Amino acid sequence: MWHSELIYPRAMPPGTRTQVPKPSDFPQYGMTDFEELTVVTPDGEKLHGYLVRPTNKSITKPVTVLSFHGNAGNIGHRLPIAGIISTNMGCNVLMVEYRGYGKSTGNPDERGLNIDAQTSLDYLRQHPDTMNTKIVVYGQSLGGAVSIQLVAKNRKQKDIKALILENTFTSIRALIPSVMPPARFIAPLCHQVWPSEDTIPAIRDVPVLFLSGLKDEIVPPSHMKALYNRCGAKPKVWRDFPEGTHNDTLAAPGYFQAIADFLQEHVGQDGPR
């Protein structure tokens, strides 16, 4: 089951904080080659994560997907995504949970999550199994905002080859009035900004795939369309899912096929980066 999203970044309740499933808890997805890891951030937080490698080495591609999850839950709840991408598409998948989530230490805020994202990317750059692969950044909801900031910050390095966004928002301040109308008067005071709409125009040389659930009840689909319109990337690809809600768009027919087609066409899966 996919957990409902919340507006502000926050960790799971204390009683569920450390309940993080492992890849082996999902035998139907065939994730038998994985590494449980701890990544230490520059400010001393310890981030829990999984690096999932394709079990079938005959289909392994030199591509690594760096996945950033939404606000509720932890990486254990998203492991089926890693299973499909690694088993069916032959890509490595790195999932790292933000500070304060799951087994990671610390308390989440915008600055800290951006540090966590950069630390995860830098980890891929030095890991022997991923340092020579093409990196694809994939973010859902809050993870999309994290992904936009990360890709924009690292565009000069040229090692991020694609960006995938699902059901994310233009900014937290723009989101609050639509989700909580009475809060519209305090939206400018919100300390979590996530200015994706202002940041995404800087992403020009990285192909971007937009995956939008048109029945999203948390983030109005107009936010995704606004990001698409503001994005200057060439190419940029739009895929919408008429019945997709905020948490189950990934279950819509054609969702993972859209990702596979995008990777094949715009990233290329032959040879190192």
C-alpha positions in Angstrom: 0.0 0.0 0.0 1.2 3.5 -0.8 0.9 6.0 2.1 -0.8 9.3 1.7 1.4 12.4 1.2 1.5 15.3 3.5 2.3 18.9 2.7 5.4 19.5 4.8 8.5 17.2 5.0 8.4 15.3 8.2 9.5 11.9 9.4 7.3 8.9 10.2 5.8 8.6 13.7 8.3 7.3 16.2 6.6 3.9 16.4 7.1 3.2 12.7 10.3 5.1 12.1 12.6 2.1 11.8 10.1 -0.3 10.1 11.9 -0.3 6.7 11.2 -3.4 4.5 14.2 -4.9 2.6 14.4 -6.0 -1.0 14.2 -9.6 0.1 10.7 -8.9 1.6 9.5 -8.6 -2.0 10.5 -11.9 -3.6 8.1 -11.4 -6.5 10.4 -8.7 -7.8 13.5 -10.8 -7.9 15.8 -8.3 -6.1 18.4 -10.8 -5.0 21.5 -8.6 -5.7 21.3 -5.6 -3.4 23.5 -3.8 -0.9 22.2 -2.2 2.2 24.3 0.9 2.9 24.8 3.9 5.1 25.9 7.2 3.5 27.3 9.9 5.7 26.5 13.5 4.9 29.0 16.4 5.2 27.1 17.6 8.3 27.3 14.2 10.0 23.9 12.6 9.3 23.8 8.9 8.5 21.5 8.1 5.6 20.1 4.6 5.2 19.8 3.2 1.7 19.7 0.3 -0.8 21.6 -0.1 -4.0 19.7 -2.7 -6.1 21.5 -4.3 -9.0 19.8 -6.2 -11.8 19.7 -9.9 -11.0 19.8 -11.0 -14.6 23.2 -9.8 -15.7 22.5 -10.5 -19.3 20.2 -7.5 -19.5 22.2 -5.2 -17.3 22.6 -1.7 -18.7 25.2 1.0 -17.8 22.4 3.1 -16.2 21.8 3.9 -12.6 18.5 5.5 -11.4 18.8 7.7 -8.3 15.3 7.6 -6.8 13.9 10.2 -4.3 10.7 9.3 -2.6 7.7 11.4 -1.5 7.0 12.8 1.9 5.3 9.9 3.6 6.8 6.5 4.3 10.4 5.5 3.6 12.4 3.7 0.9 11.1 0.3 2.0 7.6 1.2 0.8 9.0 2.1 -2.7 11.1 -1.0 -3.2 8.7 -2.5 -5.8 9.7 0.5 -8.0 13.3 -0.5 -7.7 12.3 -4.1 -8.5 10.6 -3.2 -11.7 13.3 -0.9 -12.9 16.2 -3.2 -12.1 14.5 -6.5 -13.1 12.7 -5.4 -16.2 14.9 -2.5 -17.4 18.3 -3.8 -16.3 19.3 -0.6 -14.4 20.9 -0.2 -11.0 18.7 1.7 -8.6 19.9 3.7 -5.6 17.2 4.5 -3.0 18.4 6.6 0.0 15.9 7.9 2.6 16.2 11.5 3.7 17.4 12.5 7.2 14.7 11.7 9.8 13.0 9.1 7.6 13.2 5.3 8.2 16.6 4.4 9.6 18.3 7.7 8.7 19.4 10.0 11.5 18.5 13.7 11.9 15.5 15.9 11.3 14.3 16.8 7.8 14.2 20.3 6.4 14.7 21.8 3.0 18.4 22.6 3.4 19.0 19.1 4.9 17.2 17.2 2.2 19.2 19.1 -0.5 22.4 18.0 1.3 21.1 14.4 1.4 20.4 14.4 -2.3 23.9 15.8 -3.2 25.5 13.2 -0.9 23.6 10.4 -2.6 24.7 11.6 -6.0 28.3 12.0 -4.9 28.1 8.4 -3.5 27.2 7.1 -7.0 30.1 9.1 -8.5 32.6 7.1 -6.4 31.0 3.7 -6.0 32.8 1.2 -8.3 29.5 -0.3 -9.6 28.0 3.0 -10.6 30.8 5.5 -11.2 30.9 4.8 -14.9 27.2 4.5 -15.5 24.7 7.0 -16.8 22.8 8.6 -14.0 19.0 9.2 -14.2 17.4 11.2 -11.3 13.8 10.1 -10.6 11.6 11.9 -8.0 8.0 11.5 -6.8 6.1 14.4 -5.3 8.5 15.9 -2.7 11.2 13.8 -4.3 10.5 15.6 -7.6 11.3 19.0 -5.9 14.5 17.4 -4.5 15.4 16.1 -7.9 14.9 19.4 -9.7 17.2 21.2 -7.3 19.8 18.5 -7.6 19.9 18.4 -11.4 20.0 22.2 -11.7 22.9 22.4 -9.2 24.9 19.7 -11.0 24.2 20.5 -14.6 27.9 21.5 -15.3 29.2 18.1 -14.4 27.3 16.5 -17.3 27.0 13.1 -15.7 23.2 13.3 -15.1 21.7 12.1 -18.3 17.9 12.4 -17.6 15.4 13.6 -15.1 12.0 11.9 -14.3 9.3 13.7 -12.4 6.0 12.4 -11.1 3.2 14.4 -9.5 5.4 17.2 -8.1 4.6 20.8 -7.3 5.7 24.2 -8.4 6.5 25.3 -4.9 5.2 24.6 -1.4 3.9 28.1 -1.1 1.9 27.7 -4.3 0.6 24.3 -3.1 -0.7 25.3 0.3 -3.7 27.4 -1.0 -5.0 24.6 -3.2 -4.7 21.9 -0.6 -5.6 24.0 2.5 -7.6 27.1 1.3 -7.7 28.6 4.8 -3.9 28.6 4.9 -3.5 30.8 1.8 -2.9 33.9 3.9 0.1 32.3 5.7 1.6 30.6 2.7 4.3 33.3 2.1 5.5 32.6 5.7 6.0 28.9 5.1 9.7 28.0 5.9 9.7 25.2 3.3 9.9 26.8 -0.1 11.1 24.2 -2.8 11.0 26.8 -5.6 10.8 24.2 -8.5 9.0 26.6 -10.8 11.9 29.1 -10.6 14.6 26.4 -10.8 13.5 24.2 -13.6 14.1 26.7 -16.4 17.9 26.2 -15.7 17.6 22.6 -16.8 18.2 22.7 -20.5 20.6 19.9 -21.5 19.0 17.0 -19.7 16.0 15.2 -21.1 13.0 15.4 -18.8 10.0 13.0 -18.5 6.9 14.3 -16.8 4.5 11.7 -15.4 1.2 13.2 -14.3 -1.8 11.6 -12.6 -4.8 13.7 -13.7 -6.9 12.7 -10.6 -4.1 13.8 -8.2 -6.0 14.9 -5.1 -2.9 16.3 -3.3 -0.9 18.1 -6.0 -3.2 19.6 -8.6 -2.1 18.4 -12.1 -1.9 22.1 -13.1 1.4 22.2 -11.1 3.0 19.5 -13.3 1.8 21.3 -16.4 3.2 24.5 -15.2 6.6 22.8 -14.6 6.4 21.3 -18.0 5.8 24.7 -19.6 8.6 26.3 -17.6 11.1 23.6 -18.4 13.5 24.5 -21.1 14.9 21.0 -21.7 15.1 19.5 -25.1 13.7 17.0 -25.3 10.9 17.1 -22.7 8.3 14.4 -22.7 4.8 14.6 -21.2 2.8 11.5 -20.2 -0.5 11.7 -18.3 -2.6 9.1 -16.7 -6.3 9.9 -16.6 -7.2 7.8 -13.6 -3.9 8.4 -11.7 -4.2 9.8 -8.2 -1.3 11.1 -6.1 -0.2 7.8 -4.7 -1.2 5.3 -7.4 -0.2 6.9 -10.7 2.6 4.3 -10.8 0.0 1.6 -11.0 -1.7 3.0 -14.1 -1.3 1.1 -17.3 1.7 2.2 -19.3 3.5 4.0 -16.4 6.6 1.9 -16.4 6.5 1.4 -20.1 6.7 5.2 -20.4 9.8 5.2 -18.3 11.4 2.3 -20.3 10.6 4.0 -23.6 12.1 7.3 -22.3 15.3 5.7 -21.1 15.7 3.8 -24.4 15.1 6.8 -26.6 16.7 9.6 -24.7 19.3 8.1 -22.4 20.6 5.2 -24.5 21.5 2.0 -22.7 24.6 0.9 -24.5 28.1 1.7 -23.4 29.4 3.8 -20.4 28.7 7.5 -20.0 
